[in-house]
Amino acid sequence: MAAAEPLYVIELDAENNKVVVGDRTKVTQPECTVGRVNWVSIAEPSTPIYAEVQIRYRSTPTPVTVIPLENSRVRLVFDEPQISITPGQAAVWYNGEKVLGGGIIEQFS
């Protein structure tokens, strides 16, 4: 497939044997929802907290607001939209070196 600019995988449609691709704007997201959340070093907060998050192994931590939701879920709202947020990957949020919590990315907005 030829394109004027780099393309990124947006969606895998196994049922129809398709790989959906798009440009960088299609894979840059301002927020995502994380499920199966575990709070590690703090009690589950009832109000939003500000932290740094890694959405990929070895990625640079980025500032985020962690908004608690029901059923062991949170919404992560990034200070700057992030590229390649992938459902099924882990997201871990920190306060400096201290792990606050983490979970599995469910979807992006």
N, C-alpha and C positions, 0 to 999 in steps of 0.2 A: 504494500500500500504506500503510495507516495503522497506526501503532504508538504505544504510550504513551511510548516512549523512542527515541533515535536508533538506527538500525540500520547495520551495517557489512557490507561484502562479506567473506565468509569463504572462498568458493570460486567459481570460474567453471567450469562444466561445459559446455564447448562441444559435446561429443558429444550431450548431451541438451538443449542450448539453455536451460540453467538458470543463474541467479545465486542462490547460497545466501547468505543474510544471517543475522546474529545480533546480539545485544547486545554491549556493550563487553567483557564477560567472555569472550566467545568469540574476540575478536581480541587479547586481552592474553596474551602468552606469556613464560615465564621463560627460554627458550633457543631457539636455532636452529642448524642445520647449514649451513655455508658450504663451497662447493666451488670448484674452479678458483682456488685460493689462490695469490697471488703475495706473496712476502716482499720488501719494498722496501729497507729500511734495516738489517735484521738478518738473520742466517742463520736458517733454519727452526729453531725451538726444539724440543727433545725433551720439555720439560716445560711445564705451563701457565704463561702469563704474564698479568699484570694490566695492563689498558690502558683506554682510552676508545674507544668505537665510535660511528660514525654509521651508522644503517641506512636513512636516507633523505637525499637531497640537502638541505642546509641544516638538517638536524635538529640538535638540541642533542646534543653528545657525552655518552654515558652510560657509567658504569663497567661493565666486563665482564671476565670471566676467559676467556681464549682457550686452548682445550684442543686441542693438535695431534692429528689423527687420521691414518689412512693415506690414500694416494692424493690428496695435495694438498687435504686437507679439514681443517676445524676445527669444533669446537663452541663456540659463544658462549653463556656463561651470564651473564645480566645480574644486576646487584645488585638491580635493581627490574624486575619484568616490564614488557615494552614492548608498545605498541599498534601494530597494522598492520605486522607483519613480513610482507613480501611476497616469495614465491619469485620469482626472476628479477631482483630488485633487488640493487644492490651493497651490501656492508658493508665499511667501511674502519675499521681500528683504528689508534690513535695513542698516542704517549707525548708529551704536550704538543703541540707543533707538528709533531713528527716522525712521518711516516707509517711505521708498522711493516709493515703488509701489508693485504691486502684480497682479496675474492673475491665470488662470486655466491651469494646466499641460495638454498639448495636446498629446505629445509623447516623448519618450526618444530615444536616438541614439544608 
